[in-house]
Amino acid sequence: MPAPALPRIEDIPGMSDALRALARRGEPRHFRKGTVLMQEGDDGSTLYVILAGQLRVYSSNGEGRELTHGVYGPGEYIGEMSLDGGPRSASVVAELASSCALVARPLLQRFIGEHPEFAFELLTKVIRRARAATLSAKQLALNDVYGRLVVLLRTLAVDMPGGQRMVDPLPTHQVLASQLGCSREMVSRLMKDLLQGGYIEVDAKRLRIRGVLPDRW
């Protein structure tokens, strides 16, 4: 099967001018669904700018259990944590057929020399993801599964007209479970309860939050 055509970088929403310029210099690569782009612990010094598709960042143990750190789409980038020369801090898999622009460390260094404003953008991204990881660890330690699910849905949701909030696309129950550190069956049960209680609506692969989710269940 031939590789899909790369999307126009100008048409990808949410990218800064500097990131668009960097993506144009990167090496375009296509990845089939299920492809593992990087493994936790491997050496790596390449930044992946996502142009199309969806990538999931996760960690796993020797028993095959996984913890998802985030799911990212077009306009985002991953791999920044190993630009210090250290090993990869997590693994990455293509949840959908995806296209990326690969930026090696020497190219990134030259680019930052020409566009120093991108260094602040990169630093801000690292800080935000570190804060998110800290919050995730805190929720795992202090909240029950339902409490963690509420926090995650609130984080994923965006404001919509009419005062409602939307999660689009809605991750699968398995992905949500790996982010929450619980079983898929537990997520399915809690989502069913919220649906029957009228707190959420599910339409195709979107979830609409109706009003305020209860803090306790």
SULWO-V667819 format. One record per residue. N is the residue number from 0. SS is DSSP state (A for helix, B for strand, O for the rest). Layout:
BEGIN
N:SS + N:SS
END
This chain:
BEGIN
0:O + 1:O + 2:O + 3:O + 4:O + 5:O + 6:O + 7:O + 8:A + 9:A + 10:A + 11:O + 12:O + 13:O + 14:O + 15:O + 16:A + 17:A + 18:A + 19:A + 20:A + 21:A + 22:A + 23:A + 24:A + 25:O + 26:B + 27:B + 28:B + 29:B + 30:B + 31:O + 32:O + 33:O + 34:O + 35:B + 36:B + 37:B + 38:O + 39:O + 40:O + 41:O + 42:B + 43:O + 44:O + 45:B + 46:B + 47:B + 48:B + 49:B + 50:B + 51:B + 52:O + 53:B + 54:B + 55:B + 56:B + 57:B + 58:B + 59:B + 60:O + 61:O + 62:O + 63:O + 64:O + 65:B + 66:B + 67:B + 68:B + 69:B + 70:B + 71:B + 72:B + 73:O + 74:O + 75:O + 76:B + 77:B + 78:O + 79:A + 80:A + 81:A + 82:O + 83:O + 84:O + 85:O + 86:B + 87:O + 88:O + 89:O + 90:B + 91:B + 92:B + 93:B + 94:O + 95:O + 96:O + 97:B + 98:B + 99:B + 100:B + 101:B + 102:B + 103:B + 104:A + 105:A + 106:A + 107:A + 108:A + 109:A + 110:A + 111:A + 112:A + 113:A + 114:O + 115:O + 116:A + 117:A + 118:A + 119:A + 120:A + 121:A + 122:A + 123:A + 124:A + 125:A + 126:A + 127:A + 128:A + 129:A + 130:A + 131:A + 132:A + 133:A + 134:A + 135:A + 136:A + 137:A + 138:A + 139:A + 140:A + 141:A + 142:O + 143:O + 144:A + 145:A + 146:A + 147:A + 148:A + 149:A + 150:A + 151:A + 152:A + 153:A + 154:A + 155:A + 156:O + 157:B + 158:B + 159:O + 160:O + 161:O + 162:O + 163:O + 164:B + 165:B + 166:B + 167:B + 168:O + 169:O + 170:O + 171:O + 172:A + 173:A + 174:A + 175:A + 176:A + 177:A + 178:A + 179:A + 180:O + 181:O + 182:O + 183:A + 184:A + 185:A + 186:A + 187:A + 188:A + 189:A + 190:A + 191:A + 192:A + 193:A + 194:A + 195:A + 196:O + 197:O + 198:O + 199:B + 200:B + 201:B + 202:B + 203:O + 204:O + 205:B + 206:B + 207:B + 208:B + 209:O + 210:O + 211:O + 212:O + 213:O + 214:O + 215:O + 216:O
END
